[in-house]
Amino acid sequence: MEKAERLIDALEAAGFEAYIVGGAVRDLLLGAEPSDVDVATSALPEQVKAVFPRTVDTGIQHGTVLVLTEGEGIEVTTFRTESGYSDSRRPDQVAFVTSLTEDLRRRDFTINAMALTKDHIVVDPFGGQSDLDNRIIRAVGDADERFREDALRMLRAVRFAGQLGFEPEQATADSISRNADRIQAVAIERIKIELDKLFSSRHAKKGLEFLTESGLSRYLPAGRLFCRDWTRFPENQPALTGWAFMLHDTYAGFDEVRAYRFSNDERRLLQQILAAVREPEWTKWTVYQYTDAALAAARLLAGVETDLLRLKSELPIQSKSDLAVSGLDLLEWTDHSRGPWLREWLNFIEQRVVKGALANDKQQIKEWFLHEYSNHQSTGKTTD
């Protein structure tokens, strides 16, 4: 905040108006620390660049310049109006204006359409403070128009309901129901970002219930999965725990939500969580095969009484890399060439160490291995 205030000082000294705007103002009024601080100004982009020596043109066609100051980047955007949203996302035309009120008028909800001076005086032309006090999500002006401009705003209303525990104002809720089918025009990546934030929010149940009540979920990929009872949903958890809960609770698999284009890491973890939740029993070897994130989610979703993370932490090793021996050791001890046998014996050693049947000590492993390997060579069997 202090860096943004000093940035505003510099713009004002150059003869321009400048304010902190958007979500940062909302968060401050709610007593929360803003995650991002944006500045709006009457200065044109070229004028902003003239005031500050270090800038990046992040969205200059829309009036946005990233000002690099004191090791941080702060977005500074010229007051503007927008018109024509042929793709239901980006404005076809942007016009720079000198009125802060006109700039705030284009924003989605009243709670995001406030500005703050450097002296912490709130500029609130659309009643955002009152809606914050009454815990209401209300579109700025005509809700139908706001959602036609950018259909993602409907899902943002759902997400704010989950994050803040607010209720959508009736006219705004009705408009979302009328315009719900427009969400199909929004890129799936943008939809997933909002759903991730919703799943991990403090009041997720409220948002998820509104998602279905409004009819918006019907137009989302795998929309039927959202139409369910969210009473037992675990709020304030990592987003993938939320996705896993929905899939597990409806007996669905990952393929049901593949359309959301999860990253490879997300896909692997989600699939691992689903597998862990469905484990019939938890042994040392079972616990060992899962990541900490999967174990934490599985315990929560399946109601496992055993502290799985503690059980895993007490194992002799946490991964194969912790083994006191490697494939090179086995090659040296046998004087054999590489082949499938090497992986099989390493896996056998790994299992015995994890189960506590063999100490993770190089000399002890060597003695056991040479005995078992010799026995195997002569009989074709190993000790269980």
Backbone torsions as a table, in degrees:
resi	resn	phi	psi	omega
1	MET	NA	-43.9	-177.8
2	GLU	-62.3	-37.3	178.2
3	LYS	-65.5	-41.0	178.0
4	ALA	-64.7	-39.0	178.9
5	GLU	-65.5	-38.2	176.8
6	ARG	-68.3	-33.2	176.1
7	LEU	-65.2	-41.4	177.4
8	ILE	-63.7	-40.2	176.3
9	ASP	-53.8	-45.0	-177.3
10	ALA	-66.4	-39.6	178.7
11	LEU	-68.4	-40.9	178.0
12	GLU	-65.3	-38.0	178.4
13	ALA	-63.1	-27.0	178.6
14	ALA	-87.4	0.9	174.5
15	GLY	98.4	15.4	-177.5
16	PHE	-113.3	157.6	170.9
17	GLU	-84.1	148.8	176.6
18	ALA	-157.7	142.1	-176.6
19	TYR	-144.7	152.9	166.2
20	ILE	-78.7	135.9	-174.0
21	VAL	-134.9	169.0	169.7
22	GLY	76.8	-144.2	-174.3
23	GLY	-60.4	-28.2	179.8
24	ALA	-63.1	-39.7	178.9
25	VAL	-66.0	-45.3	177.8
26	ARG	-56.8	-48.8	-177.5
27	ASP	-62.8	-42.2	179.6
28	LEU	-61.6	-42.6	-179.8
29	LEU	-68.2	-23.4	177.0
30	LEU	-88.5	-1.0	179.6
31	GLY	81.2	18.9	-179.5
32	ALA	-106.2	158.0	177.0
33	GLU	-82.3	122.8	-179.5
34	PRO	-64.8	139.1	177.2
35	SER	-82.1	-32.3	177.5
36	ASP	-135.8	144.3	177.8
37	VAL	-122.9	119.8	178.6
38	ASP	-112.3	151.7	-178.6
39	VAL	-122.4	136.0	173.0
40	ALA	-112.0	145.6	-173.9
41	THR	-147.5	158.4	174.2
42	SER	-80.8	-11.3	179.7
43	ALA	-71.7	139.2	174.2
44	LEU	-72.7	159.0	-178.3
45	PRO	-51.5	-44.3	-179.6
46	GLU	-65.2	-31.9	178.0
47	GLN	-72.2	-36.5	175.3
48	VAL	-61.9	-44.1	-179.1
49	LYS	-65.5	-27.9	178.5
50	ALA	-74.5	-26.6	-178.9
51	VAL	-79.2	-35.6	-173.6
52	PHE	-115.0	134.0	-175.5
53	PRO	-71.9	-27.0	-175.4
54	ARG	-122.4	110.5	-179.6
55	THR	-140.5	160.5	175.6
56	VAL	-130.3	133.8	-179.7
57	ASP	-81.5	81.9	-176.2
58	THR	-79.6	-30.3	179.5
59	GLY	-159.6	51.0	-170.0
60	ILE	-63.8	-27.7	178.8
61	GLN	-65.9	-23.2	176.7
62	HIS	-104.8	9.9	174.9
63	GLY	91.6	9.5	-175.3
64	THR	-103.7	130.0	176.7
65	VAL	-127.9	133.1	175.7
66	LEU	-88.4	117.5	179.1
67	VAL	-95.9	122.9	179.0
68	LEU	-92.4	115.5	-176.3
69	THR	-143.5	128.7	177.1
70	GLU	52.0	43.8	177.0
71	GLY	75.7	14.0	-177.3
72	GLU	-137.1	150.4	175.8
73	GLY	-105.4	128.0	178.8
74	ILE	-122.4	126.2	179.9
75	GLU	-77.6	128.9	178.1
76	VAL	-119.2	122.2	-175.4
77	THR	-123.1	134.7	178.0
78	THR	-68.5	140.5	173.4
79	PHE	-49.2	135.4	-178.1
80	ARG	-152.4	161.4	167.5
81	THR	-117.5	159.8	-177.8
82	GLU	-131.9	150.9	178.1
83	SER	-152.7	151.4	177.9
84	GLY	69.3	106.7	179.6
85	TYR	-123.5	73.0	-174.2
86	SER	-66.3	-25.1	179.0
87	ASP	-102.5	12.6	-179.3
88	SER	56.3	31.0	177.4
89	ARG	-147.7	-62.2	-174.5
90	ARG	-101.6	143.2	176.4
91	PRO	-69.9	140.9	176.4
92	ASP	-74.6	-28.8	-179.8
93	GLN	-135.5	138.6	175.0
94	VAL	-123.6	130.6	178.3
95	ALA	-122.6	127.1	178.1
96	PHE	-77.4	137.9	-177.9
97	VAL	-130.7	172.3	179.4
98	THR	-108.3	3.7	-176.2
99	SER	-103.9	122.1	175.4
100	LEU	-62.4	-40.7	-178.6
101	THR	-60.2	-41.8	177.9
102	GLU	-63.2	-36.7	178.1
103	ASP	-66.0	-44.4	-178.8
104	LEU	-68.2	-26.5	-177.4
105	ARG	-63.5	-26.4	-176.3
106	ARG	-81.8	-6.5	-173.8
107	ARG	-79.0	167.8	-168.9
108	ASP	-74.5	-57.6	-173.7
109	PHE	-125.0	153.6	-176.2
110	THR	-58.9	-33.2	-178.3
111	ILE	-71.4	-12.8	176.2
112	ASN	-108.3	4.1	-174.9
113	ALA	-110.3	42.8	177.4
114	MET	-120.8	158.2	178.2
115	ALA	-130.5	161.1	-176.7
116	LEU	-135.1	129.2	175.6
117	THR	-76.9	169.9	178.6
118	LYS	-64.6	-20.2	178.2
119	ASP	-92.8	11.4	176.0
120	HIS	67.5	33.3	171.1
121	ILE	-92.2	127.2	-175.7
122	VAL	-85.8	130.5	172.7
123	VAL	-103.7	117.3	-168.4
124	ASP	-140.1	76.8	-175.4
125	PRO	-76.2	-10.6	-173.6
126	PHE	-121.6	14.3	173.7
127	GLY	79.6	29.0	-179.1
128	GLY	-65.1	-37.8	-179.8
129	GLN	-63.8	-41.7	178.6
130	SER	-62.9	-41.2	179.2
131	ASP	-68.4	-34.1	173.9
132	LEU	-62.4	-45.8	-179.5
133	ASP	-61.6	-36.7	-177.8
134	ASN	-92.8	3.5	176.6
135	ARG	56.7	53.4	-176.1
136	ILE	-123.2	141.1	172.2
137	ILE	-104.9	113.5	-175.7
138	ARG	-128.5	132.6	177.4
139	ALA	-67.9	149.4	174.6
140	VAL	-76.4	120.9	178.7
141	GLY	69.3	-134.9	-176.7
142	ASP	-80.9	114.5	-176.5
143	ALA	-62.5	-41.1	179.2
144	ASP	-57.8	-42.4	-179.9
145	GLU	-65.2	-43.0	-179.7
146	ARG	-60.9	-41.0	-176.4
147	PHE	-79.1	-25.7	172.8
148	ARG	-69.9	-33.8	179.0
149	GLU	-63.6	-47.0	179.8
150	ASP	-147.5	106.3	-175.5
151	ALA	-64.7	-22.1	179.5
152	LEU	-63.2	-22.9	-179.8
153	ARG	-57.2	-29.9	178.0
154	MET	-63.8	-43.0	179.2
155	LEU	-72.6	-29.2	174.4
156	ARG	-64.6	-36.5	176.5
157	ALA	-61.7	-42.2	177.2
158	VAL	-62.3	-44.9	-178.8
159	ARG	-64.3	-40.8	177.6
160	PHE	-65.1	-33.9	175.7
161	ALA	-60.7	-38.6	179.4
162	GLY	-75.4	-40.1	-178.0
163	GLN	-73.4	-41.3	-172.9
164	LEU	-101.7	-16.1	-176.0
165	GLY	75.7	21.7	-178.0
166	PHE	-88.0	162.8	176.2
167	GLU	-105.4	134.5	173.2
168	PRO	-65.5	133.6	176.0
169	GLU	-62.3	148.1	-168.1
170	GLN	-57.4	-46.5	-178.8
171	ALA	-63.4	-35.7	177.7
172	THR	-68.3	-42.8	178.4
173	ALA	-63.1	-42.9	179.4
174	ASP	-62.7	-39.4	-179.8
175	SER	-65.4	-38.4	177.8
176	ILE	-62.1	-42.7	178.3
177	SER	-62.4	-39.9	-179.5
178	ARG	-68.0	-35.2	-173.0
179	ASN	-103.8	9.1	-171.5
180	ALA	-53.7	-37.4	-176.4
181	ASP	-64.6	-18.9	-179.8
182	ARG	-66.2	-19.4	-178.8
183	ILE	-62.4	-21.0	-179.6
184	GLN	-66.2	-18.3	-179.6
185	ALA	-85.4	-6.6	-176.2
186	VAL	-87.1	139.9	179.3
187	ALA	-58.8	137.6	-176.2
188	ILE	-61.6	-30.7	178.7
189	GLU	-62.9	-39.5	179.1
190	ARG	-68.9	-37.3	178.7
191	ILE	-64.3	-44.9	-178.0
192	LYS	-62.7	-39.2	178.7
193	ILE	-57.6	-44.4	-179.9
194	GLU	-67.6	-40.5	179.3
195	LEU	-66.9	-38.0	176.2
196	ASP	-59.2	-44.8	179.8
197	LYS	-65.4	-37.0	179.1
198	LEU	-66.6	-48.5	-178.5
199	PHE	-58.9	-31.8	-176.1
200	SER	-97.2	10.1	-174.4
201	SER	-85.0	164.3	-176.2
202	ARG	-70.4	-29.4	-177.8
203	HIS	-121.7	43.7	-173.4
204	ALA	-55.1	-38.4	-177.7
205	LYS	-57.6	-42.3	-179.8
206	LYS	-62.0	-46.1	179.8
207	GLY	-65.4	-42.1	-179.2
208	LEU	-66.9	-36.4	176.8
209	GLU	-65.2	-41.1	177.9
210	PHE	-67.9	-33.5	178.0
211	LEU	-56.8	-41.5	-179.5
212	THR	-82.7	-40.9	-178.2
213	GLU	-62.3	-34.2	-178.3
214	SER	-76.1	-15.3	-176.6
215	GLY	87.9	-3.5	-177.5
216	LEU	-63.5	-36.0	-176.7
217	SER	-63.4	-25.8	-178.7
218	ARG	-62.9	-22.6	-176.2
219	TYR	-104.3	11.7	176.3
220	LEU	-99.2	151.8	173.1
221	PRO	-55.9	139.3	-177.2
222	ALA	56.0	34.5	-175.2
223	GLY	-57.1	-30.2	-178.6
224	ARG	-62.2	-27.3	-178.4
225	LEU	-67.9	-24.6	-178.9
226	PHE	-79.9	-18.5	-176.2
227	CYS	-86.6	82.7	-174.3
228	ARG	-158.5	177.7	177.9
229	ASP	-83.0	120.6	-176.7
230	TRP	-98.6	14.1	-174.7
231	THR	-55.7	-40.7	-175.4
232	ARG	-91.9	9.5	-175.6
233	PHE	-64.3	131.3	-179.0
234	PRO	-81.1	103.3	-175.4
235	GLU	-77.4	160.6	174.8
236	ASN	59.4	40.7	178.5
237	GLN	-119.0	166.3	175.8
238	PRO	-55.2	147.6	-175.0
239	ALA	-56.1	-40.9	-177.6
240	LEU	-65.7	-27.1	174.2
241	THR	-64.0	-38.4	177.4
242	GLY	-65.1	-46.9	177.0
243	TRP	-59.4	-44.1	-179.1
244	ALA	-63.3	-40.1	178.6
245	PHE	-59.1	-46.3	-178.2
246	MET	-63.3	-42.9	-179.6
247	LEU	-69.0	-43.8	-179.1
248	HIS	-65.0	-42.6	-174.9
249	ASP	-70.3	-19.8	179.6
250	THR	-109.4	11.2	179.0
251	TYR	56.8	36.4	-179.7
252	ALA	-104.5	161.1	178.7
253	GLY	-110.2	177.6	-176.3
254	PHE	-58.2	-35.0	-177.4
255	ASP	-56.2	-27.5	-179.9
256	GLU	-61.6	-30.8	-176.3
257	VAL	-115.3	14.9	-178.8
258	ARG	-57.7	-29.5	-177.8
259	ALA	-60.9	-18.5	-178.4
260	TYR	-79.9	1.1	172.5
261	ARG	55.2	57.3	174.2
262	PHE	-64.3	149.7	173.5
263	SER	-67.7	164.6	179.1
264	ASN	-59.6	-41.7	179.2
265	ASP	-63.9	-41.9	178.7
266	GLU	-64.4	-43.6	-179.9
267	ARG	-60.5	-46.1	-179.2
268	ARG	-62.0	-43.7	-179.1
269	LEU	-67.8	-41.3	179.5
270	LEU	-63.0	-43.2	177.8
271	GLN	-64.9	-35.7	178.9
272	GLN	-68.7	-40.0	177.3
273	ILE	-60.5	-45.8	-179.3
274	LEU	-62.1	-39.9	177.5
275	ALA	-66.2	-41.1	-178.4
276	ALA	-66.1	-40.1	-179.8
277	VAL	-60.9	-29.2	-175.0
278	ARG	-97.3	8.6	177.7
279	GLU	-65.7	131.6	-178.9
280	PRO	-72.7	-31.9	177.5
281	GLU	-153.3	159.7	-175.6
282	TRP	-113.8	107.4	174.8
283	THR	-105.0	173.9	176.8
284	LYS	-58.1	-43.3	-178.3
285	TRP	-68.0	-37.0	177.8
286	THR	-63.1	-49.2	-179.1
287	VAL	-59.7	-40.7	-176.7
288	TYR	-58.7	-29.6	-173.0
289	GLN	-81.9	-3.9	-177.2
290	TYR	-114.6	150.9	175.1
291	THR	-72.4	161.9	178.0
292	ASP	-59.3	-39.7	-178.9
293	ALA	-63.1	-41.4	179.6
294	ALA	-67.3	-38.9	179.6
295	LEU	-65.9	-43.0	179.9
296	ALA	-62.4	-43.3	-180.0
297	ALA	-67.6	-42.1	-178.5
298	ALA	-62.8	-42.3	179.8
299	ARG	-62.2	-40.6	-179.3
300	LEU	-68.1	-48.1	-172.9
301	LEU	-75.3	-35.0	-177.6
302	ALA	-94.4	-4.5	179.7
303	GLY	66.8	36.8	-179.2
304	VAL	-73.5	128.0	-179.2
305	GLU	-75.6	-33.6	-179.6
306	THR	-64.2	137.8	176.1
307	ASP	-78.3	93.8	-173.3
308	LEU	-65.9	-36.9	180.0
309	LEU	-66.5	-39.6	178.1
310	ARG	-66.7	-42.2	179.2
311	LEU	-59.6	-41.8	179.7
312	LYS	-68.5	-40.9	-177.5
313	SER	-63.2	-23.5	-178.5
314	GLU	-88.4	-2.9	178.8
315	LEU	-68.9	154.3	-179.5
316	PRO	-62.0	-33.6	177.5
317	ILE	-135.3	156.7	179.0
318	GLN	-104.4	-20.9	178.0
319	SER	-157.8	168.6	-178.3
320	LYS	-60.0	-30.0	-179.5
321	SER	-64.9	-17.3	179.0
322	ASP	-82.6	-9.6	-179.8
323	LEU	-59.9	143.4	-179.1
324	ALA	-74.3	-9.0	178.9
325	VAL	-128.2	164.2	178.0
326	SER	-133.9	177.9	177.7
327	GLY	-60.7	-31.7	179.0
328	LEU	-62.8	-36.8	177.8
329	ASP	-63.7	-45.0	-178.8
330	LEU	-64.4	-38.1	177.3
331	LEU	-62.8	-41.6	-179.4
332	GLU	-66.2	-41.0	-175.6
333	TRP	-72.8	-24.7	-177.0
334	THR	-106.6	-19.3	-176.8
335	ASP	59.4	32.8	177.2
336	HIS	-106.3	162.9	177.0
337	SER	-84.2	165.7	179.7
338	ARG	-63.7	154.8	178.3
339	GLY	175.9	178.8	-179.5
340	PRO	-55.5	-29.6	-178.6
341	TRP	-57.8	-32.6	-175.3
342	LEU	-64.8	-47.3	179.3
343	ARG	-65.0	-40.7	-179.2
344	GLU	-60.6	-43.6	-179.4
345	TRP	-71.1	-37.2	176.7
346	LEU	-63.2	-41.5	178.0
347	ASN	-63.9	-38.7	179.3
348	PHE	-64.4	-44.9	177.8
349	ILE	-62.9	-44.3	-179.6
350	GLU	-58.1	-45.9	-179.7
351	GLN	-62.7	-43.3	-178.4
352	ARG	-66.1	-37.4	177.9
353	VAL	-66.0	-46.5	-179.2
354	VAL	-60.3	-42.5	-177.3
355	LYS	-76.5	-7.1	178.5
356	GLY	85.0	9.7	-179.8
357	ALA	-84.1	-10.9	-179.1
358	LEU	-148.1	130.3	-179.5
359	ALA	-69.5	147.2	178.0
360	ASN	-83.4	64.8	-178.7
361	ASP	-127.8	128.9	-172.6
362	LYS	-57.5	-45.2	-177.4
363	GLN	-66.8	-42.6	179.6
364	GLN	-66.7	-38.5	177.7
365	ILE	-64.7	-41.0	-180.0
366	LYS	-60.8	-47.6	-179.3
367	GLU	-61.6	-45.8	179.7
368	TRP	-63.4	-45.9	-177.2
369	PHE	-61.0	-48.3	-177.7
370	LEU	-61.9	-37.1	177.4
371	HIS	-66.5	-48.4	-177.2
372	GLU	-68.8	-38.1	-179.2
373	TYR	-65.5	-42.5	177.6
374	SER	-62.4	-42.9	178.8
375	ASN	-63.2	-39.8	-179.6
376	HIS	-66.5	-40.2	-179.5
377	GLN	-62.8	-33.1	-176.8
378	SER	-90.9	-31.9	-175.7
379	THR	-115.6	-17.2	-176.4
380	GLY	79.7	11.7	-177.8
381	LYS	-126.0	157.7	172.6
382	THR	-125.7	158.3	178.0
383	THR	-70.0	133.4	-179.7
384	ASP	-72.5	NA	NA
